[in-house]
Amino acid sequence: AARRAGLKGRAGEYVRAAETAALADALRLAGGRFDGVFVVRPAHNPVGPYDFGGAYDERSDRWQSLDELVHRGYEDAYRQFIEPVVGGSGDGLAVGAAAPSDPTSRTR
């Protein structure tokens, strides 16, 4: 992508680079302490740190708003983490709750 002109664009690039470096350092440190560390972020993000009204995306040739980016992140997190974990846990609980009421599964 082309560099953004103006003070706001240059400051946004600096903030984005600093946040990316800080995130990479934090992930490297946390990786040894936790079994799984997950980051939910888009592969391509045309909206910069100071683009509160959105930004024009050259790749898709359309305007992308901040609200759309947040909504897409919510959908990704829900699809990748919430449905598999909560849905999988609920299935196991339903089977465990139904087992004692089954007359063939009595324990002595």
Phi and psi restraints in degrees (range 20) as a CNS / XPLOR table:
assign (resid 1 and name C) (resid 2 and name N)
       (resid 2 and name CA) (resid 2 and name C) 1.0 -71.0 20.0 2
assign (resid 2 and name N) (resid 2 and name CA)
       (resid 2 and name C) (resid 3 and name N) 1.0 148.7 20.0 2
assign (resid 2 and name C) (resid 3 and name N)
       (resid 3 and name CA) (resid 3 and name C) 1.0 -69.4 20.0 2
assign (resid 3 and name N) (resid 3 and name CA)
       (resid 3 and name C) (resid 4 and name N) 1.0 147.3 20.0 2
assign (resid 3 and name C) (resid 4 and name N)
       (resid 4 and name CA) (resid 4 and name C) 1.0 -85.8 20.0 2
assign (resid 4 and name N) (resid 4 and name CA)
       (resid 4 and name C) (resid 5 and name N) 1.0 136.9 20.0 2
assign (resid 4 and name C) (resid 5 and name N)
       (resid 5 and name CA) (resid 5 and name C) 1.0 -86.9 20.0 2
assign (resid 5 and name N) (resid 5 and name CA)
       (resid 5 and name C) (resid 6 and name N) 1.0 154.1 20.0 2
assign (resid 5 and name C) (resid 6 and name N)
       (resid 6 and name CA) (resid 6 and name C) 1.0 97.5 20.0 2
assign (resid 6 and name N) (resid 6 and name CA)
       (resid 6 and name C) (resid 7 and name N) 1.0 164.5 20.0 2
assign (resid 6 and name C) (resid 7 and name N)
       (resid 7 and name CA) (resid 7 and name C) 1.0 -66.0 20.0 2
assign (resid 7 and name N) (resid 7 and name CA)
       (resid 7 and name C) (resid 8 and name N) 1.0 -40.5 20.0 2
assign (resid 7 and name C) (resid 8 and name N)
       (resid 8 and name CA) (resid 8 and name C) 1.0 -63.9 20.0 2
assign (resid 8 and name N) (resid 8 and name CA)
       (resid 8 and name C) (resid 9 and name N) 1.0 -41.7 20.0 2
assign (resid 8 and name C) (resid 9 and name N)
       (resid 9 and name CA) (resid 9 and name C) 1.0 -66.7 20.0 2
assign (resid 9 and name N) (resid 9 and name CA)
       (resid 9 and name C) (resid 10 and name N) 1.0 -42.1 20.0 2
assign (resid 9 and name C) (resid 10 and name N)
       (resid 10 and name CA) (resid 10 and name C) 1.0 -67.7 20.0 2
assign (resid 10 and name N) (resid 10 and name CA)
       (resid 10 and name C) (resid 11 and name N) 1.0 -41.2 20.0 2
assign (resid 10 and name C) (resid 11 and name N)
       (resid 11 and name CA) (resid 11 and name C) 1.0 -65.0 20.0 2
assign (resid 11 and name N) (resid 11 and name CA)
       (resid 11 and name C) (resid 12 and name N) 1.0 -38.6 20.0 2
assign (resid 11 and name C) (resid 12 and name N)
       (resid 12 and name CA) (resid 12 and name C) 1.0 -63.8 20.0 2
assign (resid 12 and name N) (resid 12 and name CA)
       (resid 12 and name C) (resid 13 and name N) 1.0 -40.3 20.0 2
assign (resid 12 and name C) (resid 13 and name N)
       (resid 13 and name CA) (resid 13 and name C) 1.0 -63.4 20.0 2
assign (resid 13 and name N) (resid 13 and name CA)
       (resid 13 and name C) (resid 14 and name N) 1.0 -40.0 20.0 2
assign (resid 13 and name C) (resid 14 and name N)
       (resid 14 and name CA) (resid 14 and name C) 1.0 -64.6 20.0 2
assign (resid 14 and name N) (resid 14 and name CA)
       (resid 14 and name C) (resid 15 and name N) 1.0 -45.9 20.0 2
assign (resid 14 and name C) (resid 15 and name N)
       (resid 15 and name CA) (resid 15 and name C) 1.0 -63.7 20.0 2
assign (resid 15 and name N) (resid 15 and name CA)
       (resid 15 and name C) (resid 16 and name N) 1.0 -42.6 20.0 2
assign (resid 15 and name C) (resid 16 and name N)
       (resid 16 and name CA) (resid 16 and name C) 1.0 -62.5 20.0 2
assign (resid 16 and name N) (resid 16 and name CA)
       (resid 16 and name C) (resid 17 and name N) 1.0 -41.6 20.0 2
assign (resid 16 and name C) (resid 17 and name N)
       (resid 17 and name CA) (resid 17 and name C) 1.0 -65.6 20.0 2
assign (resid 17 and name N) (resid 17 and name CA)
       (resid 17 and name C) (resid 18 and name N) 1.0 -40.8 20.0 2
assign (resid 17 and name C) (resid 18 and name N)
       (resid 18 and name CA) (resid 18 and name C) 1.0 -66.0 20.0 2
assign (resid 18 and name N) (resid 18 and name CA)
       (resid 18 and name C) (resid 19 and name N) 1.0 -41.8 20.0 2
assign (resid 18 and name C) (resid 19 and name N)
       (resid 19 and name CA) (resid 19 and name C) 1.0 -66.9 20.0 2
assign (resid 19 and name N) (resid 19 and name CA)
       (resid 19 and name C) (resid 20 and name N) 1.0 -37.9 20.0 2
assign (resid 19 and name C) (resid 20 and name N)
       (resid 20 and name CA) (resid 20 and name C) 1.0 -64.4 20.0 2
assign (resid 20 and name N) (resid 20 and name CA)
       (resid 20 and name C) (resid 21 and name N) 1.0 -43.0 20.0 2
assign (resid 20 and name C) (resid 21 and name N)
       (resid 21 and name CA) (resid 21 and name C) 1.0 -66.1 20.0 2
assign (resid 21 and name N) (resid 21 and name CA)
       (resid 21 and name C) (resid 22 and name N) 1.0 -41.3 20.0 2
assign (resid 21 and name C) (resid 22 and name N)
       (resid 22 and name CA) (resid 22 and name C) 1.0 -65.0 20.0 2
assign (resid 22 and name N) (resid 22 and name CA)
       (resid 22 and name C) (resid 23 and name N) 1.0 -39.8 20.0 2
assign (resid 22 and name C) (resid 23 and name N)
       (resid 23 and name CA) (resid 23 and name C) 1.0 -65.5 20.0 2
assign (resid 23 and name N) (resid 23 and name CA)
       (resid 23 and name C) (resid 24 and name N) 1.0 -41.4 20.0 2
assign (resid 23 and name C) (resid 24 and name N)
       (resid 24 and name CA) (resid 24 and name C) 1.0 -62.7 20.0 2
assign (resid 24 and name N) (resid 24 and name CA)
       (resid 24 and name C) (resid 25 and name N) 1.0 -41.4 20.0 2
assign (resid 24 and name C) (resid 25 and name N)
       (resid 25 and name CA) (resid 25 and name C) 1.0 -64.7 20.0 2
assign (resid 25 and name N) (resid 25 and name CA)
       (resid 25 and name C) (resid 26 and name N) 1.0 -44.3 20.0 2
assign (resid 25 and name C) (resid 26 and name N)
       (resid 26 and name CA) (resid 26 and name C) 1.0 -64.2 20.0 2
assign (resid 26 and name N) (resid 26 and name CA)
       (resid 26 and name C) (resid 27 and name N) 1.0 -40.3 20.0 2
assign (resid 26 and name C) (resid 27 and name N)
       (resid 27 and name CA) (resid 27 and name C) 1.0 -66.4 20.0 2
assign (resid 27 and name N) (resid 27 and name CA)
       (resid 27 and name C) (resid 28 and name N) 1.0 -38.0 20.0 2
assign (resid 27 and name C) (resid 28 and name N)
       (resid 28 and name CA) (resid 28 and name C) 1.0 -65.2 20.0 2
assign (resid 28 and name N) (resid 28 and name CA)
       (resid 28 and name C) (resid 29 and name N) 1.0 -41.3 20.0 2
assign (resid 28 and name C) (resid 29 and name N)
       (resid 29 and name CA) (resid 29 and name C) 1.0 -71.6 20.0 2
assign (resid 29 and name N) (resid 29 and name CA)
       (resid 29 and name C) (resid 30 and name N) 1.0 -40.2 20.0 2
assign (resid 29 and name C) (resid 30 and name N)
       (resid 30 and name CA) (resid 30 and name C) 1.0 -75.4 20.0 2
assign (resid 30 and name N) (resid 30 and name CA)
       (resid 30 and name C) (resid 31 and name N) 1.0 -23.3 20.0 2
assign (resid 30 and name C) (resid 31 and name N)
       (resid 31 and name CA) (resid 31 and name C) 1.0 -60.6 20.0 2
assign (resid 31 and name N) (resid 31 and name CA)
       (resid 31 and name C) (resid 32 and name N) 1.0 -32.3 20.0 2
assign (resid 31 and name C) (resid 32 and name N)
       (resid 32 and name CA) (resid 32 and name C) 1.0 -81.8 20.0 2
assign (resid 32 and name N) (resid 32 and name CA)
       (resid 32 and name C) (resid 33 and name N) 1.0 -16.6 20.0 2
assign (resid 32 and name C) (resid 33 and name N)
       (resid 33 and name CA) (resid 33 and name C) 1.0 -99.4 20.0 2
assign (resid 33 and name N) (resid 33 and name CA)
       (resid 33 and name C) (resid 34 and name N) 1.0 -19.4 20.0 2
assign (resid 33 and name C) (resid 34 and name N)
       (resid 34 and name CA) (resid 34 and name C) 1.0 -123.7 20.0 2
assign (resid 34 and name N) (resid 34 and name CA)
       (resid 34 and name C) (resid 35 and name N) 1.0 153.2 20.0 2
assign (resid 34 and name C) (resid 35 and name N)
       (resid 35 and name CA) (resid 35 and name C) 1.0 -70.4 20.0 2
assign (resid 35 and name N) (resid 35 and name CA)
       (resid 35 and name C) (resid 36 and name N) 1.0 -38.8 20.0 2
assign (resid 35 and name C) (resid 36 and name N)
       (resid 36 and name CA) (resid 36 and name C) 1.0 -143.0 20.0 2
assign (resid 36 and name N) (resid 36 and name CA)
       (resid 36 and name C) (resid 37 and name N) 1.0 127.0 20.0 2
assign (resid 36 and name C) (resid 37 and name N)
       (resid 37 and name CA) (resid 37 and name C) 1.0 -121.5 20.0 2
assign (resid 37 and name N) (resid 37 and name CA)
       (resid 37 and name C) (resid 38 and name N) 1.0 123.7 20.0 2
assign (resid 37 and name C) (resid 38 and name N)
       (resid 38 and name CA) (resid 38 and name C) 1.0 -118.6 20.0 2
assign (resid 38 and name N) (resid 38 and name CA)
       (resid 38 and name C) (resid 39 and name N) 1.0 138.6 20.0 2
assign (resid 38 and name C) (resid 39 and name N)
       (resid 39 and name CA) (resid 39 and name C) 1.0 -120.2 20.0 2
assign (resid 39 and name N) (resid 39 and name CA)
       (resid 39 and name C) (resid 40 and name N) 1.0 125.3 20.0 2
assign (resid 39 and name C) (resid 40 and name N)
       (resid 40 and name CA) (resid 40 and name C) 1.0 -105.8 20.0 2
assign (resid 40 and name N) (resid 40 and name CA)
       (resid 40 and name C) (resid 41 and name N) 1.0 110.8 20.0 2
assign (resid 40 and name C) (resid 41 and name N)
       (resid 41 and name CA) (resid 41 and name C) 1.0 -157.5 20.0 2
assign (resid 41 and name N) (resid 41 and name CA)
       (resid 41 and name C) (resid 42 and name N) 1.0 153.0 20.0 2
assign (resid 41 and name C) (resid 42 and name N)
       (resid 42 and name CA) (resid 42 and name C) 1.0 -73.9 20.0 2
assign (resid 42 and name N) (resid 42 and name CA)
       (resid 42 and name C) (resid 43 and name N) 1.0 153.3 20.0 2
assign (resid 42 and name C) (resid 43 and name N)
       (resid 43 and name CA) (resid 43 and name C) 1.0 -69.0 20.0 2
assign (resid 43 and name N) (resid 43 and name CA)
       (resid 43 and name C) (resid 44 and name N) 1.0 -31.2 20.0 2
assign (resid 43 and name C) (resid 44 and name N)
       (resid 44 and name CA) (resid 44 and name C) 1.0 -132.9 20.0 2
assign (resid 44 and name N) (resid 44 and name CA)
       (resid 44 and name C) (resid 45 and name N) 1.0 126.0 20.0 2
assign (resid 44 and name C) (resid 45 and name N)
       (resid 45 and name CA) (resid 45 and name C) 1.0 -131.3 20.0 2
assign (resid 45 and name N) (resid 45 and name CA)
       (resid 45 and name C) (resid 46 and name N) 1.0 103.4 20.0 2
assign (resid 45 and name C) (resid 46 and name N)
       (resid 46 and name CA) (resid 46 and name C) 1.0 -79.0 20.0 2
assign (resid 46 and name N) (resid 46 and name CA)
       (resid 46 and name C) (resid 47 and name N) 1.0 -14.5 20.0 2
assign (resid 46 and name C) (resid 47 and name N)
       (resid 47 and name CA) (resid 47 and name C) 1.0 -84.8 20.0 2
assign (resid 47 and name N) (resid 47 and name CA)
       (resid 47 and name C) (resid 48 and name N) 1.0 122.4 20.0 2
assign (resid 47 and name C) (resid 48 and name N)
       (resid 48 and name CA) (resid 48 and name C) 1.0 -90.0 20.0 2
assign (resid 48 and name N) (resid 48 and name CA)
       (resid 48 and name C) (resid 49 and name N) 1.0 177.8 20.0 2
assign (resid 48 and name C) (resid 49 and name N)
       (resid 49 and name CA) (resid 49 and name C) 1.0 -61.6 20.0 2
assign (resid 49 and name N) (resid 49 and name CA)
       (resid 49 and name C) (resid 50 and name N) 1.0 -29.8 20.0 2
assign (resid 49 and name C) (resid 50 and name N)
       (resid 50 and name CA) (resid 50 and name C) 1.0 -108.9 20.0 2
assign (resid 50 and name N) (resid 50 and name CA)
       (resid 50 and name C) (resid 51 and name N) 1.0 15.2 20.0 2
assign (resid 50 and name C) (resid 51 and name N)
       (resid 51 and name CA) (resid 51 and name C) 1.0 -94.7 20.0 2
assign (resid 51 and name N) (resid 51 and name CA)
       (resid 51 and name C) (resid 52 and name N) 1.0 71.2 20.0 2
assign (resid 51 and name C) (resid 52 and name N)
       (resid 52 and name CA) (resid 52 and name C) 1.0 -69.1 20.0 2
assign (resid 52 and name N) (resid 52 and name CA)
       (resid 52 and name C) (resid 53 and name N) 1.0 -26.0 20.0 2
assign (resid 52 and name C) (resid 53 and name N)
       (resid 53 and name CA) (resid 53 and name C) 1.0 -92.3 20.0 2
assign (resid 53 and name N) (resid 53 and name CA)
       (resid 53 and name C) (resid 54 and name N) 1.0 -3.1 20.0 2
assign (resid 53 and name C) (resid 54 and name N)
       (resid 54 and name CA) (resid 54 and name C) 1.0 109.3 20.0 2
assign (resid 54 and name N) (resid 54 and name CA)
       (resid 54 and name C) (resid 55 and name N) 1.0 -175.8 20.0 2
assign (resid 54 and name C) (resid 55 and name N)
       (resid 55 and name CA) (resid 55 and name C) 1.0 -154.3 20.0 2
assign (resid 55 and name N) (resid 55 and name CA)
       (resid 55 and name C) (resid 56 and name N) 1.0 156.3 20.0 2
assign (resid 55 and name C) (resid 56 and name N)
       (resid 56 and name CA) (resid 56 and name C) 1.0 -81.7 20.0 2
assign (resid 56 and name N) (resid 56 and name CA)
       (resid 56 and name C) (resid 57 and name N) 1.0 128.2 20.0 2
assign (resid 56 and name C) (resid 57 and name N)
       (resid 57 and name CA) (resid 57 and name C) 1.0 -97.8 20.0 2
assign (resid 57 and name N) (resid 57 and name CA)
       (resid 57 and name C) (resid 58 and name N) 1.0 115.5 20.0 2
assign (resid 57 and name C) (resid 58 and name N)
       (resid 58 and name CA) (resid 58 and name C) 1.0 -70.4 20.0 2
assign (resid 58 and name N) (resid 58 and name CA)
       (resid 58 and name C) (resid 59 and name N) 1.0 -31.5 20.0 2
assign (resid 58 and name C) (resid 59 and name N)
       (resid 59 and name CA) (resid 59 and name C) 1.0 -67.1 20.0 2
assign (resid 59 and name N) (resid 59 and name CA)
       (resid 59 and name C) (resid 60 and name N) 1.0 -44.6 20.0 2
assign (resid 59 and name C) (resid 60 and name N)
       (resid 60 and name CA) (resid 60 and name C) 1.0 -96.0 20.0 2
assign (resid 60 and name N) (resid 60 and name CA)
       (resid 60 and name C) (resid 61 and name N) 1.0 -4.5 20.0 2
assign (resid 60 and name C) (resid 61 and name N)
       (resid 61 and name CA) (resid 61 and name C) 1.0 56.7 20.0 2
assign (resid 61 and name N) (resid 61 and name CA)
       (resid 61 and name C) (resid 62 and name N) 1.0 48.3 20.0 2
assign (resid 61 and name C) (resid 62 and name N)
       (resid 62 and name CA) (resid 62 and name C) 1.0 -156.6 20.0 2
assign (resid 62 and name N) (resid 62 and name CA)
       (resid 62 and name C) (resid 63 and name N) 1.0 167.2 20.0 2
assign (resid 62 and name C) (resid 63 and name N)
       (resid 63 and name CA) (resid 63 and name C) 1.0 -83.7 20.0 2
assign (resid 63 and name N) (resid 63 and name CA)
       (resid 63 and name C) (resid 64 and name N) 1.0 132.8 20.0 2
assign (resid 63 and name C) (resid 64 and name N)
       (resid 64 and name CA) (resid 64 and name C) 1.0 -119.2 20.0 2
assign (resid 64 and name N) (resid 64 and name CA)
       (resid 64 and name C) (resid 65 and name N) 1.0 124.3 20.0 2
assign (resid 64 and name C) (resid 65 and name N)
       (resid 65 and name CA) (resid 65 and name C) 1.0 -91.1 20.0 2
assign (resid 65 and name N) (resid 65 and name CA)
       (resid 65 and name C) (resid 66 and name N) 1.0 162.5 20.0 2
assign (resid 65 and name C) (resid 66 and name N)
       (resid 66 and name CA) (resid 66 and name C) 1.0 -66.3 20.0 2
assign (resid 66 and name N) (resid 66 and name CA)
       (resid 66 and name C) (resid 67 and name N) 1.0 -37.2 20.0 2
assign (resid 66 and name C) (resid 67 and name N)
       (resid 67 and name CA) (resid 67 and name C) 1.0 -61.8 20.0 2
assign (resid 67 and name N) (resid 67 and name CA)
       (resid 67 and name C) (resid 68 and name N) 1.0 -40.9 20.0 2
assign (resid 67 and name C) (resid 68 and name N)
       (resid 68 and name CA) (resid 68 and name C) 1.0 -64.7 20.0 2
assign (resid 68 and name N) (resid 68 and name CA)
       (resid 68 and name C) (resid 69 and name N) 1.0 -40.0 20.0 2
assign (resid 68 and name C) (resid 69 and name N)
       (resid 69 and name CA) (resid 69 and name C) 1.0 -64.9 20.0 2
assign (resid 69 and name N) (resid 69 and name CA)
       (resid 69 and name C) (resid 70 and name N) 1.0 -42.7 20.0 2
assign (resid 69 and name C) (resid 70 and name N)
       (resid 70 and name CA) (resid 70 and name C) 1.0 -65.7 20.0 2
assign (resid 70 and name N) (resid 70 and name CA)
       (resid 70 and name C) (resid 71 and name N) 1.0 -42.2 20.0 2
assign (resid 70 and name C) (resid 71 and name N)
       (resid 71 and name CA) (resid 71 and name C) 1.0 -63.6 20.0 2
assign (resid 71 and name N) (resid 71 and name CA)
       (resid 71 and name C) (resid 72 and name N) 1.0 -41.6 20.0 2
assign (resid 71 and name C) (resid 72 and name N)
       (resid 72 and name CA) (resid 72 and name C) 1.0 -65.5 20.0 2
assign (resid 72 and name N) (resid 72 and name CA)
       (resid 72 and name C) (resid 73 and name N) 1.0 -38.4 20.0 2
assign (resid 72 and name C) (resid 73 and name N)
       (resid 73 and name CA) (resid 73 and name C) 1.0 -63.8 20.0 2
assign (resid 73 and name N) (resid 73 and name CA)
       (resid 73 and name C) (resid 74 and name N) 1.0 -40.3 20.0 2
assign (resid 73 and name C) (resid 74 and name N)
       (resid 74 and name CA) (resid 74 and name C) 1.0 -61.9 20.0 2
assign (resid 74 and name N) (resid 74 and name CA)
       (resid 74 and name C) (resid 75 and name N) 1.0 -44.9 20.0 2
assign (resid 74 and name C) (resid 75 and name N)
       (resid 75 and name CA) (resid 75 and name C) 1.0 -62.7 20.0 2
assign (resid 75 and name N) (resid 75 and name CA)
       (resid 75 and name C) (resid 76 and name N) 1.0 -42.0 20.0 2
assign (resid 75 and name C) (resid 76 and name N)
       (resid 76 and name CA) (resid 76 and name C) 1.0 -63.2 20.0 2
assign (resid 76 and name N) (resid 76 and name CA)
       (resid 76 and name C) (resid 77 and name N) 1.0 -45.9 20.0 2
assign (resid 76 and name C) (resid 77 and name N)
       (resid 77 and name CA) (resid 77 and name C) 1.0 -64.1 20.0 2
assign (resid 77 and name N) (resid 77 and name CA)
       (resid 77 and name C) (resid 78 and name N) 1.0 -41.2 20.0 2
assign (resid 77 and name C) (resid 78 and name N)
       (resid 78 and name CA) (resid 78 and name C) 1.0 -64.4 20.0 2
assign (resid 78 and name N) (resid 78 and name CA)
       (resid 78 and name C) (resid 79 and name N) 1.0 -44.9 20.0 2
assign (resid 78 and name C) (resid 79 and name N)
       (resid 79 and name CA) (resid 79 and name C) 1.0 -68.4 20.0 2
assign (resid 79 and name N) (resid 79 and name CA)
       (resid 79 and name C) (resid 80 and name N) 1.0 -36.9 20.0 2
assign (resid 79 and name C) (resid 80 and name N)
       (resid 80 and name CA) (resid 80 and name C) 1.0 -87.1 20.0 2
assign (resid 80 and name N) (resid 80 and name CA)
       (resid 80 and name C) (resid 81 and name N) 1.0 -29.8 20.0 2
assign (resid 80 and name C) (resid 81 and name N)
       (resid 81 and name CA) (resid 81 and name C) 1.0 -121.2 20.0 2
assign (resid 81 and name N) (resid 81 and name CA)
       (resid 81 and name C) (resid 82 and name N) 1.0 -48.3 20.0 2
assign (resid 81 and name C) (resid 82 and name N)
       (resid 82 and name CA) (resid 82 and name C) 1.0 -71.6 20.0 2
assign (resid 82 and name N) (resid 82 and name CA)
       (resid 82 and name C) (resid 83 and name N) 1.0 -50.3 20.0 2
assign (resid 82 and name C) (resid 83 and name N)
       (resid 83 and name CA) (resid 83 and name C) 1.0 -61.1 20.0 2
assign (resid 83 and name N) (resid 83 and name CA)
       (resid 83 and name C) (resid 84 and name N) 1.0 -48.2 20.0 2
assign (resid 83 and name C) (resid 84 and name N)
       (resid 84 and name CA) (resid 84 and name C) 1.0 -65.0 20.0 2
assign (resid 84 and name N) (resid 84 and name CA)
       (resid 84 and name C) (resid 85 and name N) 1.0 -40.2 20.0 2
assign (resid 84 and name C) (resid 85 and name N)
       (resid 85 and name CA) (resid 85 and name C) 1.0 -77.7 20.0 2
assign (resid 85 and name N) (resid 85 and name CA)
       (resid 85 and name C) (resid 86 and name N) 1.0 -53.1 20.0 2
assign (resid 85 and name C) (resid 86 and name N)
       (resid 86 and name CA) (resid 86 and name C) 1.0 -70.8 20.0 2
assign (resid 86 and name N) (resid 86 and name CA)
       (resid 86 and name C) (resid 87 and name N) 1.0 -41.9 20.0 2
assign (resid 86 and name C) (resid 87 and name N)
       (resid 87 and name CA) (resid 87 and name C) 1.0 -64.3 20.0 2
assign (resid 87 and name N) (resid 87 and name CA)
       (resid 87 and name C) (resid 88 and name N) 1.0 -41.4 20.0 2
assign (resid 87 and name C) (resid 88 and name N)
       (resid 88 and name CA) (resid 88 and name C) 1.0 -68.2 20.0 2
assign (resid 88 and name N) (resid 88 and name CA)
       (resid 88 and name C) (resid 89 and name N) 1.0 -38.1 20.0 2
assign (resid 88 and name C) (resid 89 and name N)
       (resid 89 and name CA) (resid 89 and name C) 1.0 -68.6 20.0 2
assign (resid 89 and name N) (resid 89 and name CA)
       (resid 89 and name C) (resid 90 and name N) 1.0 -38.4 20.0 2
assign (resid 89 and name C) (resid 90 and name N)
       (resid 90 and name CA) (resid 90 and name C) 1.0 -65.3 20.0 2
assign (resid 90 and name N) (resid 90 and name CA)
       (resid 90 and name C) (resid 91 and name N) 1.0 -35.1 20.0 2
assign (resid 90 and name C) (resid 91 and name N)
       (resid 91 and name CA) (resid 91 and name C) 1.0 -64.8 20.0 2
assign (resid 91 and name N) (resid 91 and name CA)
       (resid 91 and name C) (resid 92 and name N) 1.0 -41.8 20.0 2
assign (resid 91 and name C) (resid 92 and name N)
       (resid 92 and name CA) (resid 92 and name C) 1.0 -67.5 20.0 2
assign (resid 92 and name N) (resid 92 and name CA)
       (resid 92 and name C) (resid 93 and name N) 1.0 -35.2 20.0 2
assign (resid 92 and name C) (resid 93 and name N)
       (resid 93 and name CA) (resid 93 and name C) 1.0 -71.1 20.0 2
assign (resid 93 and name N) (resid 93 and name CA)
       (resid 93 and name C) (resid 94 and name N) 1.0 -37.0 20.0 2
assign (resid 93 and name C) (resid 94 and name N)
       (resid 94 and name CA) (resid 94 and name C) 1.0 -66.2 20.0 2
assign (resid 94 and name N) (resid 94 and name CA)
       (resid 94 and name C) (resid 95 and name N) 1.0 -38.8 20.0 2
assign (resid 94 and name C) (resid 95 and name N)
       (resid 95 and name CA) (resid 95 and name C) 1.0 -69.4 20.0 2
assign (resid 95 and name N) (resid 95 and name CA)
       (resid 95 and name C) (resid 96 and name N) 1.0 -40.7 20.0 2
assign (resid 95 and name C) (resid 96 and name N)
       (resid 96 and name CA) (resid 96 and name C) 1.0 -66.5 20.0 2
assign (resid 96 and name N) (resid 96 and name CA)
       (resid 96 and name C) (resid 97 and name N) 1.0 -34.4 20.0 2
assign (resid 96 and name C) (resid 97 and name N)
       (resid 97 and name CA) (resid 97 and name C) 1.0 -75.2 20.0 2
assign (resid 97 and name N) (resid 97 and name CA)
       (resid 97 and name C) (resid 98 and name N) 1.0 -30.0 20.0 2
assign (resid 97 and name C) (resid 98 and name N)
       (resid 98 and name CA) (resid 98 and name C) 1.0 -80.4 20.0 2
assign (resid 98 and name N) (resid 98 and name CA)
       (resid 98 and name C) (resid 99 and name N) 1.0 -21.3 20.0 2
assign (resid 98 and name C) (resid 99 and name N)
       (resid 99 and name CA) (resid 99 and name C) 1.0 -64.7 20.0 2
assign (resid 99 and name N) (resid 99 and name CA)
       (resid 99 and name C) (resid 100 and name N) 1.0 -45.4 20.0 2
assign (resid 99 and name C) (resid 100 and name N)
       (resid 100 and name CA) (resid 100 and name C) 1.0 -64.8 20.0 2
assign (resid 100 and name N) (resid 100 and name CA)
       (resid 100 and name C) (resid 101 and name N) 1.0 -28.1 20.0 2
assign (resid 100 and name C) (resid 101 and name N)
       (resid 101 and name CA) (resid 101 and name C) 1.0 -80.3 20.0 2
assign (resid 101 and name N) (resid 101 and name CA)
       (resid 101 and name C) (resid 102 and name N) 1.0 -6.7 20.0 2
assign (resid 101 and name C) (resid 102 and name N)
       (resid 102 and name CA) (resid 102 and name C) 1.0 -77.1 20.0 2
assign (resid 102 and name N) (resid 102 and name CA)
       (resid 102 and name C) (resid 103 and name N) 1.0 122.6 20.0 2
assign (resid 102 and name C) (resid 103 and name N)
       (resid 103 and name CA) (resid 103 and name C) 1.0 -65.5 20.0 2
assign (resid 103 and name N) (resid 103 and name CA)
       (resid 103 and name C) (resid 104 and name N) 1.0 -22.1 20.0 2
assign (resid 103 and name C) (resid 104 and name N)
       (resid 104 and name CA) (resid 104 and name C) 1.0 -82.4 20.0 2
assign (resid 104 and name N) (resid 104 and name CA)
       (resid 104 and name C) (resid 105 and name N) 1.0 -9.8 20.0 2
assign (resid 104 and name C) (resid 105 and name N)
       (resid 105 and name CA) (resid 105 and name C) 1.0 -109.2 20.0 2
assign (resid 105 and name N) (resid 105 and name CA)
       (resid 105 and name C) (resid 106 and name N) 1.0 45.4 20.0 2
assign (resid 105 and name C) (resid 106 and name N)
       (resid 106 and name CA) (resid 106 and name C) 1.0 -82.3 20.0 2
assign (resid 106 and name N) (resid 106 and name CA)
       (resid 106 and name C) (resid 107 and name N) 1.0 142.1 20.0 2
assign (resid 106 and name C) (resid 107 and name N)
       (resid 107 and name CA) (resid 107 and name C) 1.0 -111.4 20.0 2
assign (resid 107 and name N) (resid 107 and name CA)
       (resid 107 and name C) (resid 108 and name N) 1.0 148.9 20.0 2
